[in-house]
């Protein structure tokens, strides 16, 4: 609660910073509150194996939602996301790659204090992620008689951390200023009501619904990749 109070006090001075602290405080509160922690667990380090296991266990035609800057392990993840036998419905939100040269956009801000990536490399990774997913889509559609349910959009809002929703089972993390999200914690949020015979109360639903609305709002305001203006031959999708 103290983190939330600090965040609210900073909103008037810096909406981005204050809002980010509020989100972190809300998730931390949910992860530690005795009535909430049954459905929200905290892992000290990000674990992509958890996500891959969830995709492997997810039933066919599950809805998959992802918010990332780019997909760090896209070559490994793409076949699990676009599986000809699973027929997932996919909504992928990536950070807007911006213009080839820019210094004051969201992508530049994300990597400003990173020593492992500069803006140009980060932009390349976003575009590479899109291309790998589209190539995988074309490959699967060439093998099966259906259209893969893949939508990719790019966002320009401040995301605060990665988000994965595999059939209602959510994981969320943080974007530290100086390093990748894999170095930060992972919040694991089960769907409301799961694991209990008693229907979850309003407070127990809050974390799941907060993340659900967070993605929905971001998705509704994001730009379809078909509307991107990528100017160099190397960037063409």
C-alpha positions in Angstrom: 0.0 0.0 0.0 2.9 2.4 0.7 4.1 2.0 -2.8 0.7 2.9 -4.2 0.5 6.0 -2.0 3.9 7.1 -3.1 2.9 6.6 -6.8 -0.3 8.5 -6.4 1.6 11.4 -4.8 3.9 11.5 -7.8 1.2 11.5 -10.4 0.8 15.2 -10.3 4.6 15.7 -10.9 5.2 13.0 -13.4 2.2 11.0 -14.7 4.4 8.3 -16.3 6.6 7.8 -13.2 3.7 8.0 -10.7 1.5 5.8 -12.8 4.2 3.2 -13.1 4.8 3.1 -9.4 1.0 2.7 -8.8 0.9 -0.3 -11.2 3.9 -1.9 -9.5 2.4 -1.2 -6.1 -0.9 -2.7 -7.1 0.6 -5.9 -8.4 2.9 -6.2 -5.4 0.0 -5.6 -3.0 -2.0 -8.3 -4.8 0.9 -10.7 -4.8 1.4 -10.4 -1.0 -2.1 -9.8 0.4 -3.3 -12.9 2.2 -6.7 -12.9 0.5 -5.2 -12.4 -3.0 -2.0 -14.5 -3.0 -4.0 -17.7 -3.6 -4.3 -16.7 -7.3 -1.3 -14.4 -7.7 2.2 -15.8 -7.1 5.5 -14.0 -7.4 8.5 -15.7 -9.1 11.8 -13.9 -8.4 13.1 -14.3 -11.9 11.3 -14.4 -15.3 10.9 -17.9 -16.7 10.1 -18.4 -20.3 9.8 -22.1 -19.7 6.7 -21.4 -17.7 5.1 -19.7 -20.8 6.2 -22.5 -23.1 4.7 -25.1 -20.8 1.4 -23.1 -20.7 1.3 -23.0 -24.5 2.0 -26.8 -24.6 -0.8 -27.5 -22.2 -3.3 -25.0 -23.6 -6.2 -26.6 -25.3 -6.8 -26.0 -29.1 -8.4 -22.7 -30.0 -7.3 -21.0 -26.8 -6.9 -17.2 -26.9 -3.3 -16.0 -26.5 -2.4 -12.4 -25.8 1.1 -11.0 -25.6 2.5 -7.6 -24.9 6.3 -7.2 -25.3 8.9 -4.8 -26.8 9.8 -7.7 -29.1 9.9 -11.4 -28.5 13.4 -12.3 -27.3 13.0 -16.0 -28.2 10.8 -15.6 -31.2 12.4 -18.4 -33.2 11.7 -20.9 -30.4 8.3 -19.4 -29.5 6.8 -18.9 -33.0 6.2 -22.7 -33.6 4.5 -23.0 -30.2 2.3 -19.9 -30.8 1.4 -20.8 -34.4 0.8 -24.5 -34.2 -1.1 -26.2 -37.0 -2.8 -28.5 -34.5 -3.7 -25.9 -31.9 -5.3 -23.2 -34.0 -4.7 -20.5 -31.3 -6.3 -17.0 -31.6 -3.3 -14.7 -31.3 -3.1 -11.0 -30.4 0.5 -9.8 -30.3 1.3 -6.3 -29.1 4.9 -5.1 -29.8 6.5 -1.7 -29.2 6.2 0.7 -32.2 9.5 0.5 -34.0 9.3 4.2 -35.1 11.3 5.8 -37.8 14.7 4.4 -38.9 16.4 7.3 -37.1 14.8 8.9 -34.1 16.0 10.0 -30.7 12.9 10.9 -28.7 10.4 8.1 -29.2 9.2 5.4 -26.8 11.7 2.9 -28.2 14.6 5.3 -27.6 13.4 5.8 -24.0 13.2 2.1 -23.4 16.8 1.4 -24.3 18.2 4.8 -23.1 20.0 3.2 -20.1 20.6 -0.2 -21.6 24.2 -1.3 -22.3 23.2 -4.4 -24.3 21.0 -2.7 -26.9 20.9 0.5 -28.7 17.8 1.9 -30.4 18.8 0.7 -33.9 19.3 -2.9 -32.6 16.0 -2.8 -30.7 14.2 -1.6 -33.8 15.7 -4.4 -35.8 14.5 -6.9 -33.2 10.9 -5.7 -33.3 10.8 -5.9 -37.1 12.5 -9.3 -37.0 9.9 -10.5 -34.5 7.1 -9.5 -36.9 8.8 -11.1 -39.8 9.3 -14.4 -38.0 5.7 -14.5 -36.9 4.4 -13.7 -40.4 6.7 -16.3 -42.0 5.5 -18.9 -39.6 1.9 -17.9 -40.4 2.5 -18.4 -44.1 4.2 -21.7 -43.5 1.3 -23.1 -41.4 -1.3 -21.8 -43.8 0.5 -23.6 -46.6 0.1 -26.9 -44.7 -3.5 -26.5 -43.5 -6.7 -25.4 -45.1 -7.5 -22.5 -42.8 -6.3 -19.0 -42.0 -4.2 -18.6 -38.9 -5.8 -16.3 -36.3 -2.9 -14.0 -35.9 -3.1 -10.2 -35.3 -0.1 -8.0 -34.6 -0.3 -4.4 -33.5 2.3 -1.9 -32.3 1.8 0.4 -29.3 3.1 3.8 -28.2 1.9 3.9 -24.6 4.2 3.2 -21.6 3.9 -0.6 -21.0 5.8 -1.0 -17.7 6.4 -4.7 -18.3 5.8 -7.8 -20.5 2.4 -9.5 -20.4 1.4 -13.0 -21.5 -2.2 -14.4 -21.3 -2.5 -18.1 -22.3 -6.1 -19.1 -22.2 -6.8 -16.9 -19.2 -3.6 -17.8 -17.3 -1.6 -14.6 -17.1 2.0 -13.7 -16.3 3.3 -10.2 -16.1 6.7 -8.6 -15.4 8.6 -5.4 -15.2 10.9 -3.4 -17.6 13.8 -2.3 -15.5 15.5 0.8 -16.9 18.9 -0.8 -17.3 18.3 -4.3 -18.3 15.9 -6.8 -19.9 12.7 -8.0 -18.3 14.2 -11.5 -17.8 16.2 -10.0 -15.0 13.1 -8.9 -13.1 10.3 -10.8 -11.3 7.3 -12.6 -12.8 3.8 -12.3 -11.5 1.7 -15.4 -12.1 -2.1 -14.7 -12.1 -4.7 -17.5 -12.3 -8.1 -16.8 -13.8 -10.7 -15.6 -11.3 -12.2 -18.5 -9.3 -9.7 -21.1 -10.3 -8.4 -23.3 -7.5 -11.3 -22.4 -5.2 -14.8 -23.7 -4.7 -15.9 -20.2 -3.6 -16.4 -17.6 -6.3 -13.7 -14.9 -6.1 -14.7 -11.7 -4.5 -14.2 -8.3 -6.1 -10.8 -7.7 -4.4 -9.6 -11.2 -5.5 -10.6 -10.4 -9.1 -8.8 -7.1 -9.2 -5.3 -8.2 -10.4 -6.6 -10.4 -13.2 -9.1 -7.7 -14.4 -6.5 -4.9 -14.1 -4.2 -6.8 -16.5 -7.1 -7.8 -18.7 -8.2 -4.1 -19.1 -4.6 -3.0 -19.4 -4.2 -5.2 -22.5 -7.6 -4.4 -23.9 -7.1 -0.6 -23.8 -3.6 -0.9 -25.2 -4.8 -3.1 -28.0 -7.7 -0.9 -28.9 -5.4 2.2 -29.4 -2.5 0.3 -31.1 -1.6 0.5 -34.8 -2.0 -2.5 -37.1 1.3 -3.5 -38.7 -0.4 -3.1 -42.1 -0.3 0.6 -41.4 3.4 0.8 -40.6 5.5 2.9 -42.9 8.8 1.0 -42.9 10.9 2.9 -45.4 14.1 0.8 -46.0 14.2 -2.4 -48.0 15.7 -4.2 -45.0 12.7 -3.3 -42.9 10.0 -4.4 -45.3 7.6 -7.0 -43.9 
